[in-house]
């Protein structure tokens, strides 16, 4: 599987690297691998689509019933 850095994945998906880090922290879009030595997130092509979240306003997930803020 071809893996790409968070910057390359952000560019291809038109999401910011900051948003990708948040989605990882929330468990919404986790990278295929995280390098143990440097913490770099690596994404694969299978992460390009978000089934079940398409058209969903991700900011509203914080306020979803039963969901607590990660802060």
PDB file of N, H, CA, C and O in Angstrom:
ATOM      1  N   UNK A   1       0.836  -1.179   0.000  1.00  0.00           N
ATOM      2  CA  UNK A   1       0.000   0.000   0.000  1.00  0.00           C
ATOM      3  C   UNK A   1       0.883   1.246   0.000  1.00  0.00           C
ATOM      4  O   UNK A   1       1.843   1.342   0.766  1.00  0.00           O
ATOM      5  N   UNK A   2       0.553   2.175  -0.850  1.00  0.00           N
ATOM      6  H   UNK A   2      -0.226   2.097  -1.472  1.00  0.00           H
ATOM      7  CA  UNK A   2       1.279   3.443  -0.922  1.00  0.00           C
ATOM      8  C   UNK A   2       0.829   4.343   0.226  1.00  0.00           C
ATOM      9  O   UNK A   2      -0.362   4.617   0.373  1.00  0.00           O
ATOM     10  N   UNK A   3       1.770   4.797   1.030  1.00  0.00           N
ATOM     11  H   UNK A   3       2.738   4.574   0.910  1.00  0.00           H
ATOM     12  CA  UNK A   3       1.464   5.701   2.133  1.00  0.00           C
ATOM     13  C   UNK A   3       1.962   7.097   1.803  1.00  0.00           C
ATOM     14  O   UNK A   3       2.973   7.266   1.121  1.00  0.00           O
ATOM     15  N   UNK A   4       1.234   8.102   2.298  1.00  0.00           N
ATOM     16  H   UNK A   4       0.413   7.965   2.852  1.00  0.00           H
ATOM     17  CA  UNK A   4       1.643   9.484   2.058  1.00  0.00           C
ATOM     18  C   UNK A   4       1.628  10.262   3.362  1.00  0.00           C
ATOM     19  O   UNK A   4       0.915   9.920   4.306  1.00  0.00           O
ATOM     20  N   UNK A   5       2.422  11.306   3.392  1.00  0.00           N
ATOM     21  H   UNK A   5       3.001  11.584   2.625  1.00  0.00           H
ATOM     22  CA  UNK A   5       2.506  12.148   4.580  1.00  0.00           C
ATOM     23  C   UNK A   5       1.201  12.897   4.777  1.00  0.00           C
ATOM     24  O   UNK A   5       0.357  12.945   3.882  1.00  0.00           O
ATOM     25  N   UNK A   6       1.043  13.479   5.957  1.00  0.00           N
ATOM     26  H   UNK A   6       1.729  13.439   6.684  1.00  0.00           H
ATOM     27  CA  UNK A   6      -0.161  14.231   6.252  1.00  0.00           C
ATOM     28  C   UNK A   6      -0.304  15.418   5.294  1.00  0.00           C
ATOM     29  O   UNK A   6      -1.418  15.775   4.910  1.00  0.00           O
ATOM     30  N   UNK A   7       0.819  16.029   4.908  1.00  0.00           N
ATOM     31  H   UNK A   7       1.724  15.739   5.219  1.00  0.00           H
ATOM     32  CA  UNK A   7       0.769  17.163   3.975  1.00  0.00           C
ATOM     33  C   UNK A   7       0.264  16.754   2.603  1.00  0.00           C
ATOM     34  O   UNK A   7      -0.577  17.435   2.016  1.00  0.00           O
ATOM     35  N   UNK A   8       0.774  15.642   2.093  1.00  0.00           N
ATOM     36  H   UNK A   8       1.457  15.088   2.570  1.00  0.00           H
ATOM     37  CA  UNK A   8       0.331  15.149   0.790  1.00  0.00           C
ATOM     38  C   UNK A   8      -1.125  14.718   0.841  1.00  0.00           C
ATOM     39  O   UNK A   8      -1.884  14.980  -0.092  1.00  0.00           O
ATOM     40  N   UNK A   9      -1.524  14.057   1.929  1.00  0.00           N
ATOM     41  H   UNK A   9      -0.908  13.845   2.688  1.00  0.00           H
ATOM     42  CA  UNK A   9      -2.908  13.620   2.074  1.00  0.00           C
ATOM     43  C   UNK A   9      -3.838  14.821   2.199  1.00  0.00           C
ATOM     44  O   UNK A   9      -4.930  14.827   1.630  1.00  0.00           O
ATOM     45  N   UNK A  10      -3.407  15.834   2.939  1.00  0.00           N
ATOM     46  H   UNK A  10      -2.520  15.829   3.401  1.00  0.00           H
ATOM     47  CA  UNK A  10      -4.201  17.052   3.096  1.00  0.00           C
ATOM     48  C   UNK A  10      -4.425  17.731   1.744  1.00  0.00           C
ATOM     49  O   UNK A  10      -5.533  18.171   1.435  1.00  0.00           O
ATOM     50  N   UNK A  11      -3.383  17.809   0.961  1.00  0.00           N
ATOM     51  H   UNK A  11      -2.483  17.452   1.212  1.00  0.00           H
ATOM     52  CA  UNK A  11      -3.487  18.439  -0.356  1.00  0.00           C
ATOM     53  C   UNK A  11      -4.459  17.678  -1.257  1.00  0.00           C
ATOM     54  O   UNK A  11      -5.280  18.286  -1.943  1.00  0.00           O
ATOM     55  N   UNK A  12      -4.365  16.366  -1.255  1.00  0.00           N
ATOM     56  H   UNK A  12      -3.697  15.871  -0.698  1.00  0.00           H
ATOM     57  CA  UNK A  12      -5.233  15.561  -2.125  1.00  0.00           C
ATOM     58  C   UNK A  12      -6.683  15.543  -1.680  1.00  0.00           C
ATOM     59  O   UNK A  12      -7.586  15.458  -2.512  1.00  0.00           O
ATOM     60  N   UNK A  13      -6.916  15.623  -0.373  1.00  0.00           N
ATOM     61  H   UNK A  13      -6.182  15.693   0.303  1.00  0.00           H
ATOM     62  CA  UNK A  13      -8.293  15.571   0.128  1.00  0.00           C
ATOM     63  C   UNK A  13      -8.889  16.961   0.355  1.00  0.00           C
ATOM     64  O   UNK A  13     -10.080  17.092   0.637  1.00  0.00           O
ATOM     65  N   UNK A  14      -8.055  17.996   0.229  1.00  0.00           N
ATOM     66  H   UNK A  14      -7.087  17.889  -0.001  1.00  0.00           H
ATOM     67  CA  UNK A  14      -8.463  19.374   0.440  1.00  0.00           C
ATOM     68  C   UNK A  14      -8.908  19.631   1.877  1.00  0.00           C
ATOM     69  O   UNK A  14      -9.766  20.476   2.136  1.00  0.00           O
ATOM     70  N   UNK A  15      -8.312  18.890   2.798  1.00  0.00           N
ATOM     71  H   UNK A  15      -7.616  18.204   2.587  1.00  0.00           H
ATOM     72  CA  UNK A  15      -8.481  19.128   4.232  1.00  0.00           C
ATOM     73  C   UNK A  15      -7.170  19.689   4.754  1.00  0.00           C
ATOM     74  O   UNK A  15      -6.111  19.414   4.190  1.00  0.00           O
ATOM     75  N   UNK A  16      -7.227  20.465   5.813  1.00  0.00           N
ATOM     76  H   UNK A  16      -8.087  20.688   6.270  1.00  0.00           H
ATOM     77  CA  UNK A  16      -5.984  20.984   6.378  1.00  0.00           C
ATOM     78  C   UNK A  16      -5.329  19.916   7.254  1.00  0.00           C
ATOM     79  O   UNK A  16      -5.993  19.010   7.759  1.00  0.00           O
ATOM     80  N   UNK A  17      -4.022  20.044   7.422  1.00  0.00           N
ATOM     81  H   UNK A  17      -3.482  20.780   7.012  1.00  0.00           H
ATOM     82  CA  UNK A  17      -3.300  19.119   8.297  1.00  0.00           C
ATOM     83  C   UNK A  17      -3.826  19.253   9.724  1.00  0.00           C
ATOM     84  O   UNK A  17      -3.899  18.264  10.453  1.00  0.00           O
ATOM     85  N   UNK A  18      -4.191  20.468  10.125  1.00  0.00           N
ATOM     86  H   UNK A  18      -4.131  21.271   9.532  1.00  0.00           H
ATOM     87  CA  UNK A  18      -4.749  20.693  11.464  1.00  0.00           C
ATOM     88  C   UNK A  18      -6.058  19.923  11.638  1.00  0.00           C
ATOM     89  O   UNK A  18      -6.286  19.309  12.680  1.00  0.00           O
ATOM     90  N   UNK A  19      -6.918  19.955  10.615  1.00  0.00           N
ATOM     91  H   UNK A  19      -6.733  20.454   9.768  1.00  0.00           H
ATOM     92  CA  UNK A  19      -8.182  19.222  10.664  1.00  0.00           C
ATOM     93  C   UNK A  19      -7.923  17.716  10.734  1.00  0.00           C
ATOM     94  O   UNK A  19      -8.604  17.004  11.473  1.00  0.00           O
ATOM     95  N   UNK A  20      -6.955  17.233   9.978  1.00  0.00           N
ATOM     96  H   UNK A  20      -6.402  17.811   9.378  1.00  0.00           H
ATOM     97  CA  UNK A  20      -6.634  15.806   9.994  1.00  0.00           C
ATOM     98  C   UNK A  20      -6.146  15.361  11.371  1.00  0.00           C
ATOM     99  O   UNK A  20      -6.477  14.266  11.827  1.00  0.00           O
ATOM    100  N   UNK A  21      -5.360  16.211  12.031  1.00  0.00           N
ATOM    101  H   UNK A  21      -5.091  17.100  11.661  1.00  0.00           H
ATOM    102  CA  UNK A  21      -4.906  15.870  13.388  1.00  0.00           C
ATOM    103  C   UNK A  21      -6.083  15.807  14.359  1.00  0.00           C
ATOM    104  O   UNK A  21      -6.141  14.926  15.217  1.00  0.00           O
ATOM    105  N   UNK A  22      -7.019  16.747  14.218  1.00  0.00           N
ATOM    106  H   UNK A  22      -6.972  17.462  13.521  1.00  0.00           H
ATOM    107  CA  UNK A  22      -8.222  16.738  15.055  1.00  0.00           C
ATOM    108  C   UNK A  22      -9.044  15.483  14.795  1.00  0.00           C
ATOM    109  O   UNK A  22      -9.474  14.823  15.741  1.00  0.00           O
ATOM    110  N   UNK A  23      -9.269  15.146  13.539  1.00  0.00           N
ATOM    111  H   UNK A  23      -8.920  15.682  12.770  1.00  0.00           H
ATOM    112  CA  UNK A  23     -10.070  13.970  13.200  1.00  0.00           C
ATOM    113  C   UNK A  23      -9.404  12.691  13.712  1.00  0.00           C
ATOM    114  O   UNK A  23     -10.086  11.741  14.096  1.00  0.00           O
ATOM    115  N   UNK A  24      -8.078  12.672  13.716  1.00  0.00           N
ATOM    116  H   UNK A  24      -7.524  13.444  13.404  1.00  0.00           H
ATOM    117  CA  UNK A  24      -7.358  11.530  14.269  1.00  0.00           C
ATOM    118  C   UNK A  24      -7.611  11.447  15.775  1.00  0.00           C
ATOM    119  O   UNK A  24      -7.907  10.377  16.306  1.00  0.00           O
ATOM    120  N   UNK A  25      -7.491  12.587  16.454  1.00  0.00           N
ATOM    121  H   UNK A  25      -7.250  13.457  16.023  1.00  0.00           H
ATOM    122  CA  UNK A  25      -7.701  12.621  17.905  1.00  0.00           C
ATOM    123  C   UNK A  25      -9.109  12.191  18.282  1.00  0.00           C
ATOM    124  O   UNK A  25      -9.311  11.566  19.324  1.00  0.00           O
ATOM    125  N   UNK A  26     -10.093  12.522  17.436  1.00  0.00           N
ATOM    126  H   UNK A  26      -9.929  13.029  16.589  1.00  0.00           H
ATOM    127  CA  UNK A  26     -11.487  12.157  17.691  1.00  0.00           C
ATOM    128  C   UNK A  26     -11.817  10.743  17.232  1.00  0.00           C
ATOM    129  O   UNK A  26     -12.891  10.219  17.530  1.00  0.00           O
ATOM    130  N   UNK A  27     -10.884  10.127  16.504  1.00  0.00           N
ATOM    131  H   UNK A  27     -10.012  10.552  16.262  1.00  0.00           H
ATOM    132  CA  UNK A  27     -11.116   8.775  16.009  1.00  0.00           C
ATOM    133  C   UNK A  27     -11.980   8.724  14.759  1.00  0.00           C
ATOM    134  O   UNK A  27     -12.507   7.668  14.410  1.00  0.00           O
ATOM    135  N   UNK A  28     -12.128   9.862  14.080  1.00  0.00           N
ATOM    136  H   UNK A  28     -11.699  10.720  14.364  1.00  0.00           H
ATOM    137  CA  UNK A  28     -12.958   9.923  12.876  1.00  0.00           C
ATOM    138  C   UNK A  28     -12.207   9.542  11.615  1.00  0.00           C
ATOM    139  O   UNK A  28     -12.769   8.919  10.714  1.00  0.00           O
ATOM    140  N   UNK A  29     -10.949   9.911  11.553  1.00  0.00           N
ATOM    141  H   UNK A  29     -10.492  10.417  12.285  1.00  0.00           H
ATOM    142  CA  UNK A  29     -10.129   9.626  10.380  1.00  0.00           C
ATOM    143  C   UNK A  29      -8.714   9.338  10.863  1.00  0.00           C
ATOM    144  O   UNK A  29      -7.877  10.237  10.948  1.00  0.00           O
ATOM    145  N   UNK A  30      -8.467   8.102  11.171  1.00  0.00           N
ATOM    146  H   UNK A  30      -9.146   7.372  11.102  1.00  0.00           H
ATOM    147  CA  UNK A  30      -7.157   7.731  11.721  1.00  0.00           C
ATOM    148  C   UNK A  30      -6.203   7.363  10.596  1.00  0.00           C
ATOM    149  O   UNK A  30      -6.623   6.781   9.596  1.00  0.00           O
ATOM    150  N   UNK A  31      -4.928   7.693  10.746  1.00  0.00           N
ATOM    151  H   UNK A  31      -4.587   8.166  11.559  1.00  0.00           H
ATOM    152  CA  UNK A  31      -3.946   7.353   9.720  1.00  0.00           C
ATOM    153  C   UNK A  31      -3.731   5.851   9.634  1.00  0.00           C
ATOM    154  O   UNK A  31      -4.039   5.112  10.568  1.00  0.00           O
ATOM    155  N   UNK A  32      -3.204   5.416   8.513  1.00  0.00           N
ATOM    156  H   UNK A  32      -2.953   6.017   7.754  1.00  0.00           H
ATOM    157  CA  UNK A  32      -2.901   3.999   8.326  1.00  0.00           C
ATOM    158  C   UNK A  32      -1.770   3.575   9.259  1.00  0.00           C
ATOM    159  O   UNK A  32      -1.724   2.437   9.728  1.00  0.00           O
ATOM    160  N   UNK A  33      -0.864   4.507   9.517  1.00  0.00           N
ATOM    161  H   UNK A  33      -0.901   5.431   9.136  1.00  0.00           H
ATOM    162  CA  UNK A  33       0.280   4.204  10.376  1.00  0.00           C
ATOM    163  C   UNK A  33       0.811   5.484  11.004  1.00  0.00           C
ATOM    164  O   UNK A  33       0.739   6.550  10.393  1.00  0.00           O
ATOM    165  N   UNK A  34       1.338   5.390  12.210  1.00  0.00           N
ATOM    166  H   UNK A  34       1.396   4.524  12.706  1.00  0.00           H
ATOM    167  CA  UNK A  34       2.020   6.512  12.853  1.00  0.00           C
ATOM    168  C   UNK A  34       3.437   6.051  13.156  1.00  0.00           C
ATOM    169  O   UNK A  34       3.636   5.037  13.825  1.00  0.00           O
ATOM    170  N   UNK A  35       4.414   6.792  12.667  1.00  0.00           N
ATOM    171  H   UNK A  35       4.252   7.615  12.124  1.00  0.00           H
ATOM    172  CA  UNK A  35       5.817   6.443  12.880  1.00  0.00           C
ATOM    173  C   UNK A  35       6.162   6.629  14.353  1.00  0.00           C
ATOM    174  O   UNK A  35       5.991   7.720  14.898  1.00  0.00           O
ATOM    175  N   UNK A  36       6.637   5.590  14.988  1.00  0.00           N
ATOM    176  H   UNK A  36       6.776   4.704  14.546  1.00  0.00           H
ATOM    177  CA  UNK A  36       6.963   5.653  16.419  1.00  0.00           C
ATOM    178  C   UNK A  36       8.122   6.587  16.723  1.00  0.00           C
ATOM    179  O   UNK A  36       8.156   7.202  17.789  1.00  0.00           O
ATOM    180  N   UNK A  37       9.060   6.699  15.812  1.00  0.00           N
ATOM    181  H   UNK A  37       9.031   6.199  14.946  1.00  0.00           H
ATOM    182  CA  UNK A  37      10.254   7.514  16.051  1.00  0.00           C
ATOM    183  C   UNK A  37       9.948   9.008  16.049  1.00  0.00           C
ATOM    184  O   UNK A  37      10.483   9.751  16.872  1.00  0.00           O
ATOM    185  N   UNK A  38       9.092   9.451  15.131  1.00  0.00           N
ATOM    186  H   UNK A  38       8.657   8.847  14.463  1.00  0.00           H
ATOM    187  CA  UNK A  38       8.871  10.892  15.003  1.00  0.00           C
ATOM    188  C   UNK A  38       7.403  11.324  15.120  1.00  0.00           C
ATOM    189  O   UNK A  38       7.115  12.521  15.111  1.00  0.00           O
ATOM    190  N   UNK A  39       6.477  10.372  15.231  1.00  0.00           N
ATOM    191  H   UNK A  39       6.711   9.399  15.239  1.00  0.00           H
ATOM    192  CA  UNK A  39       5.058  10.707  15.382  1.00  0.00           C
ATOM    193  C   UNK A  39       4.364  11.098  14.095  1.00  0.00           C
ATOM    194  O   UNK A  39       3.197  11.490  14.126  1.00  0.00           O
ATOM    195  N   UNK A  40       5.049  11.002  12.958  1.00  0.00           N
ATOM    196  H   UNK A  40       5.997  10.683  12.933  1.00  0.00           H
ATOM    197  CA  UNK A  40       4.440  11.377  11.680  1.00  0.00           C
ATOM    198  C   UNK A  40       3.283  10.453  11.356  1.00  0.00           C
ATOM    199  O   UNK A  40       3.379   9.236  11.511  1.00  0.00           O
ATOM    200  N   UNK A  41       2.189  11.045  10.903  1.00  0.00           N
ATOM    201  H   UNK A  41       2.111  12.034  10.776  1.00  0.00           H
ATOM    202  CA  UNK A  41       1.022  10.283  10.479  1.00  0.00           C
ATOM    203  C   UNK A  41       1.151   9.976   8.994  1.00  0.00           C
ATOM    204  O   UNK A  41       1.476  10.856   8.196  1.00  0.00           O
ATOM    205  N   UNK A  42       0.895   8.726   8.627  1.00  0.00           N
ATOM    206  H   UNK A  42       0.631   8.011   9.275  1.00  0.00           H
ATOM    207  CA  UNK A  42       0.961   8.307   7.231  1.00  0.00           C
ATOM    208  C   UNK A  42      -0.403   7.754   6.828  1.00  0.00           C
ATOM    209  O   UNK A  42      -0.980   6.912   7.517  1.00  0.00           O
ATOM    210  N   UNK A  43      -0.897   8.241   5.710  1.00  0.00           N
ATOM    211  H   UNK A  43      -0.428   8.924   5.151  1.00  0.00           H
ATOM    212  CA  UNK A  43      -2.229   7.871   5.235  1.00  0.00           C
ATOM    213  C   UNK A  43      -2.136   7.084   3.939  1.00  0.00           C
ATOM    214  O   UNK A  43      -1.231   7.296   3.132  1.00  0.00           O
ATOM    215  N   UNK A  44      -3.078   6.178   3.750  1.00  0.00           N
ATOM    216  H   UNK A  44      -3.813   6.005   4.406  1.00  0.00           H
ATOM    217  CA  UNK A  44      -3.166   5.397   2.522  1.00  0.00           C
ATOM    218  C   UNK A  44      -4.404   5.776   1.735  1.00  0.00           C
ATOM    219  O   UNK A  44      -5.271   6.494   2.234  1.00  0.00           O
ATOM    220  N   UNK A  45      -4.487   5.294   0.510  1.00  0.00           N
ATOM    221  H   UNK A  45      -3.783   4.711   0.105  1.00  0.00           H
ATOM    222  CA  UNK A  45      -5.624   5.605  -0.357  1.00  0.00           C
ATOM    223  C   UNK A  45      -6.965   5.181   0.235  1.00  0.00           C
ATOM    224  O   UNK A  45      -7.984   5.817  -0.034  1.00  0.00           O
ATOM    225  N   UNK A  46      -6.981   4.129   1.027  1.00  0.00           N
ATOM    226  H   UNK A  46      -6.153   3.613   1.246  1.00  0.00           H
ATOM    227  CA  UNK A  46      -8.240   3.646   1.591  1.00  0.00           C
ATOM    228  C   UNK A  46      -8.862   4.657   2.545  1.00  0.00           C
ATOM    229  O   UNK A  46     -10.036   4.525   2.890  1.00  0.00           O
ATOM    230  N   UNK A  47      -8.113   5.654   2.976  1.00  0.00           N
ATOM    231  H   UNK A  47      -7.160   5.761   2.695  1.00  0.00           H
ATOM    232  CA  UNK A  47      -8.617   6.669   3.907  1.00  0.00           C
ATOM    233  C   UNK A  47      -9.272   7.854   3.179  1.00  0.00           C
ATOM    234  O   UNK A  47      -9.767   8.777   3.826  1.00  0.00           O
ATOM    235  N   UNK A  48      -9.276   7.830   1.839  1.00  0.00           N
ATOM    236  H   UNK A  48      -8.874   7.080   1.314  1.00  0.00           H
ATOM    237  CA  UNK A  48      -9.797   8.975   1.096  1.00  0.00           C
ATOM    238  C   UNK A  48     -11.280   9.200   1.287  1.00  0.00           C
ATOM    239  O   UNK A  48     -11.735  10.343   1.243  1.00  0.00           O
ATOM    240  N   UNK A  49     -12.047   8.147   1.497  1.00  0.00           N
ATOM    241  H   UNK A  49     -11.677   7.219   1.533  1.00  0.00           H
ATOM    242  CA  UNK A  49     -13.487   8.338   1.661  1.00  0.00           C
ATOM    243  C   UNK A  49     -13.878   8.134   3.120  1.00  0.00           C
ATOM    244  O   UNK A  49     -13.245   7.368   3.846  1.00  0.00           O
ATOM    245  N   UNK A  50     -14.900   8.812   3.522  1.00  0.00           N
ATOM    246  H   UNK A  50     -15.415   9.434   2.932  1.00  0.00           H
ATOM    247  CA  UNK A  50     -15.382   8.720   4.889  1.00  0.00           C
ATOM    248  C   UNK A  50     -16.821   8.212   4.866  1.00  0.00           C
ATOM    249  O   UNK A  50     -17.750   9.011   4.991  1.00  0.00           O
ATOM    250  N   UNK A  51     -17.030   6.908   4.710  1.00  0.00           N
ATOM    251  H   UNK A  51     -16.275   6.259   4.608  1.00  0.00           H
ATOM    252  CA  UNK A  51     -18.396   6.412   4.671  1.00  0.00           C
ATOM    253  C   UNK A  51     -19.107   6.721   5.978  1.00  0.00           C
ATOM    254  O   UNK A  51     -18.545   6.566   7.062  1.00  0.00           O
ATOM    255  N   UNK A  52     -20.348   7.159   5.855  1.00  0.00           N
ATOM    256  H   UNK A  52     -20.804   7.285   4.974  1.00  0.00           H
ATOM    257  CA  UNK A  52     -21.125   7.490   7.042  1.00  0.00           C
ATOM    258  C   UNK A  52     -20.948   8.921   7.491  1.00  0.00           C
ATOM    259  O   UNK A  52     -21.742   9.415   8.292  1.00  0.00           O
ATOM    260  N   UNK A  53     -19.919   9.607   6.996  1.00  0.00           N
ATOM    261  H   UNK A  53     -19.274   9.206   6.346  1.00  0.00           H
ATOM    262  CA  UNK A  53     -19.704  10.993   7.377  1.00  0.00           C
ATOM    263  C   UNK A  53     -19.868  11.952   6.206  1.00  0.00           C
ATOM    264  O   UNK A  53     -19.792  13.165   6.396  1.00  0.00           O
ATOM    265  N   UNK A  54     -20.087  11.443   5.017  1.00  0.00           N
ATOM    266  H   UNK A  54     -20.148  10.457   4.862  1.00  0.00           H
ATOM    267  CA  UNK A  54     -20.191  12.336   3.872  1.00  0.00           C
ATOM    268  C   UNK A  54     -21.392  13.266   4.060  1.00  0.00           C
ATOM    269  O   UNK A  54     -22.502  12.822   4.353  1.00  0.00           O
ATOM    270  N   UNK A  55     -21.149  14.529   3.890  1.00  0.00           N
ATOM    271  H   UNK A  55     -20.247  14.890   3.652  1.00  0.00           H
ATOM    272  CA  UNK A  55     -22.192  15.533   4.056  1.00  0.00           C
ATOM    273  C   UNK A  55     -22.458  15.901   5.503  1.00  0.00           C
ATOM    274  O   UNK A  55     -23.340  16.716   5.774  1.00  0.00           O
ATOM    275  N   UNK A  56     -21.725  15.326   6.432  1.00  0.00           N
ATOM    276  H   UNK A  56     -21.009  14.663   6.212  1.00  0.00           H
ATOM    277  CA  UNK A  56     -21.921  15.593   7.855  1.00  0.00           C
ATOM    278  C   UNK A  56     -21.043  16.773   8.259  1.00  0.00           C
ATOM    279  O   UNK A  56     -19.873  16.843   7.883  1.00  0.00           O
ATOM    280  N   UNK A  57     -21.606  17.685   9.016  1.00  0.00           N
ATOM    281  H   UNK A  57     -22.556  17.628   9.322  1.00  0.00           H
ATOM    282  CA  UNK A  57     -20.821  18.802   9.533  1.00  0.00           C
ATOM    283  C   UNK A  57     -20.051  18.289  10.736  1.00  0.00           C
ATOM    284  O   UNK A  57     -20.643  18.027  11.783  1.00  0.00           O
ATOM    285  N   UNK A  58     -18.744  18.141  10.602  1.00  0.00           N
ATOM    286  H   UNK A  58     -18.263  18.354   9.752  1.00  0.00           H
ATOM    287  CA  UNK A  58     -17.930  17.502  11.633  1.00  0.00           C
ATOM    288  C   UNK A  58     -17.898  18.286  12.927  1.00  0.00           C
ATOM    289  O   UNK A  58     -17.714  17.697  13.992  1.00  0.00           O
ATOM    290  N   UNK A  59     -18.069  19.590  12.870  1.00  0.00           N
ATOM    291  H   UNK A  59     -18.218  20.069  12.005  1.00  0.00           H
ATOM    292  CA  UNK A  59     -18.102  20.390  14.092  1.00  0.00           C
ATOM    293  C   UNK A  59     -19.276  20.023  14.979  1.00  0.00           C
ATOM    294  O   UNK A  59     -19.198  20.178  16.198  1.00  0.00           O
ATOM    295  N   UNK A  60     -20.354  19.544  14.400  1.00  0.00           N
ATOM    296  H   UNK A  60     -20.418  19.418  13.410  1.00  0.00           H
ATOM    297  CA  UNK A  60     -21.528  19.161  15.163  1.00  0.00           C
ATOM    298  C   UNK A  60     -21.356  17.862  15.921  1.00  0.00           C
ATOM    299  O   UNK A  60     -22.170  17.549  16.790  1.00  0.00           O
ATOM    300  N   UNK A  61     -20.334  17.108  15.622  1.00  0.00           N
ATOM    301  H   UNK A  61     -19.673  17.363  14.916  1.00  0.00           H
ATOM    302  CA  UNK A  61     -20.121  15.831  16.296  1.00  0.00           C
ATOM    303  C   UNK A  61     -19.807  16.045  17.770  1.00  0.00           C
ATOM    304  O   UNK A  61     -20.138  15.194  18.597  1.00  0.00           O
ATOM    305  N   UNK A  62     -19.174  17.167  18.117  1.00  0.00           N
ATOM    306  H   UNK A  62     -18.906  17.858  17.445  1.00  0.00           H
ATOM    307  CA  UNK A  62     -18.899  17.471  19.523  1.00  0.00           C
ATOM    308  C   UNK A  62     -20.183  17.498  20.341  1.00  0.00           C
ATOM    309  O   UNK A  62     -20.200  17.099  21.505  1.00  0.00           O
ATOM    310  N   UNK A  63     -21.260  17.973  19.716  1.00  0.00           N
ATOM    311  H   UNK A  63     -21.246  18.297  18.770  1.00  0.00           H
ATOM    312  CA  UNK A  63     -22.506  18.152  20.436  1.00  0.00           C
ATOM    313  C   UNK A  63     -23.478  16.991  20.262  1.00  0.00           C
ATOM    314  O   UNK A  63     -24.630  17.069  20.688  1.00  0.00           O
ATOM    315  N   UNK A  64     -23.015  15.929  19.641  1.00  0.00           N
ATOM    316  H   UNK A  64     -22.079  15.866  19.295  1.00  0.00           H
ATOM    317  CA  UNK A  64     -23.872  14.762  19.451  1.00  0.00           C
ATOM    318  C   UNK A  64     -24.180  14.134  20.806  1.00  0.00           C
ATOM    319  O   UNK A  64     -23.324  14.143  21.690  1.00  0.00           O
ATOM    320  N   UNK A  65     -25.377  13.590  20.989  1.00  0.00           N
ATOM    321  H   UNK A  65     -26.073  13.583  20.271  1.00  0.00           H
ATOM    322  CA  UNK A  65     -25.740  12.981  22.273  1.00  0.00           C
ATOM    323  C   UNK A  65     -24.760  11.881  22.678  1.00  0.00           C
ATOM    324  O   UNK A  65     -24.385  11.037  21.864  1.00  0.00           O
ATOM    325  N   UNK A  66     -24.356  11.903  23.938  1.00  0.00           N
ATOM    326  H   UNK A  66     -24.661  12.589  24.600  1.00  0.00           H
ATOM    327  CA  UNK A  66     -23.452  10.877  24.454  1.00  0.00           C
ATOM    328  C   UNK A  66     -21.990  11.107  24.122  1.00  0.00           C
ATOM    329  O   UNK A  66     -21.139  10.315  24.528  1.00  0.00           O
ATOM    330  N   UNK A  67     -21.679  12.154  23.404  1.00  0.00           N
ATOM    331  H   UNK A  67     -22.370  12.798  23.075  1.00  0.00           H
ATOM    332  CA  UNK A  67     -20.298  12.426  22.980  1.00  0.00           C
ATOM    333  C   UNK A  67     -19.729  13.537  23.868  1.00  0.00           C
ATOM    334  O   UNK A  67     -20.396  14.546  24.098  1.00  0.00           O
ATOM    335  N   UNK A  68     -18.535  13.364  24.353  1.00  0.00           N
ATOM    336  H   UNK A  68     -17.994  12.544  24.167  1.00  0.00           H
ATOM    337  CA  UNK A  68     -17.899  14.398  25.167  1.00  0.00           C
ATOM    338  C   UNK A  68     -16.764  15.023  24.391  1.00  0.00           C
ATOM    339  O   UNK A  68     -16.172  14.390  23.517  1.00  0.00           O
ATOM    340  N   UNK A  69     -16.467  16.244  24.706  1.00  0.00           N
ATOM    341  H   UNK A  69     -16.947  16.759  25.416  1.00  0.00           H
ATOM    342  CA  UNK A  69     -15.386  16.957  24.052  1.00  0.00           C
ATOM    343  C   UNK A  69     -14.049  16.348  24.468  1.00  0.00           C
ATOM    344  O   UNK A  69     -13.890  15.954  25.623  1.00  0.00           O
ATOM    345  N   UNK A  70     -13.076  16.264  23.541  1.00  0.00           N
ATOM    346  H   UNK A  70     -13.205  16.584  22.603  1.00  0.00           H
ATOM    347  CA  UNK A  70     -11.781  15.678  23.878  1.00  0.00           C
ATOM    348  C   UNK A  70     -10.919  16.588  24.746  1.00  0.00           C
ATOM    349  O   UNK A  70      -9.836  16.185  25.170  1.00  0.00           O
ATOM    350  N   UNK A  71     -11.369  17.778  25.011  1.00  0.00           N
ATOM    351  H   UNK A  71     -12.249  18.105  24.667  1.00  0.00           H
ATOM    352  CA  UNK A  71     -10.546  18.733  25.778  1.00  0.00           C
ATOM    353  C   UNK A  71     -10.543  18.437  27.231  1.00  0.00           C
ATOM    354  O   UNK A  71      -9.901  19.146  28.005  1.00  0.00           O
TER     355      UNK A  71
END
